[in-house]
Amino acid sequence: MNIRVEKGDEKTIVYLSGSIDIPGAEMLKQSLNQILNENITEVTIDFDEVTFIGSSGIGKLLLFYKNFSAKGCKVKIINLNKELKALFKAIKLDKLFNL
């Protein structure tokens, strides 16, 4: 898995690619934790090149959402492929994240 972060003044875009398996989920957690400590009010996570996300990756996203939204900030997920969008809807993540 690869992660590329583009930081703006108050908005950040996180570009993900590859498979978010257990090691990928740890990489994701580290990148998202860095964002938590900055003065960012909105994060967009781009799943355009993600082929798979496991339960550990979903857990890291949920933890980030909880901590980031507790600060009054917004998290948006974009460019989910058909299978991932169906997964997110099945587990009701479309209710949390602005898909």
N, C-alpha and C positions, 0 to 999 in steps of 0.2 A: 504494500500500500504506500502511496505517496500523498503528501499533504503540502499544499502551497497556500500561504496566507498573504492576502493583500490588505494592508492596513490603511484606512483613511483617518480623518480627524476623529469622527465618532462612530464610523461604520467600518466593519471588517468583513471581507469575503474569504471563506475557507473553501478551497478547491480540493476535493478528494478524488483519488483514482485508485482502481484496483479492488482488492478484496479486503473488507474490514472483518478480519478474523480476530482471534485472541491477541496476537502481537500487534495487529493493526489497531485494535481497540485501545491498547495501551498508548500507542503513538498519538491517537486521536485525543485521548484524555490529557496527555501532556500538552498538546497544542491548545486545546480548549481551556485548560487551567491557566495558561499564560494570558489568554484573552480576558479571563475573569479578573485578573489583577490590573488591568489597564482601564483607562477612561473611555471605554467603548459602550455605546448605548444600543447598537444594533449589529447582529451577526447574521450573515447569510451563509448557509452551508450548501455548496454546490455539489450535487451527487452525479453530475453528468457522466463521469467516467467510472462510477462505482458499479461493480458487477455482483457483489454479494455483501450482505451485512449479517453477522451472527448476533446471537443474543447478548454477547458481551459488548459489542458495538452499540447496540440499542440501549443497553444499560448505561453506557458512558454518555450517550446523547441525552438520556433522561436526567442523569445527574447534572450535566451541564445546564440543561433547560431549567431545572429546579433552582440551581444556584444563581444563574444569570437573570432569570425572571424575578427572583426575590429582590434583586437590585432595581427592579422596575425597567428592565431592558427587554428588547425583543429578539427572538430567534426565528429565522425563516429558513426553510429547506426548499431548494429548487432543483429542477432537472432530474427528478427520480424517474428511472425507467419503469416500464409497465409492471414488471414483477415486484419491484421494490415499493411502488406506489400501492399495489394491492396488499402487500404485507403491512405497510404503515396504516392503511385503512382498516385492515383486519384486526390489528391490535390497538386501534383507536388513536394512533399517534397523529392522525390528521386533525384531531380536535385540539392538540397542544401546539403543534408546529403549523405555521402558515405555509401550507404546501402549494 
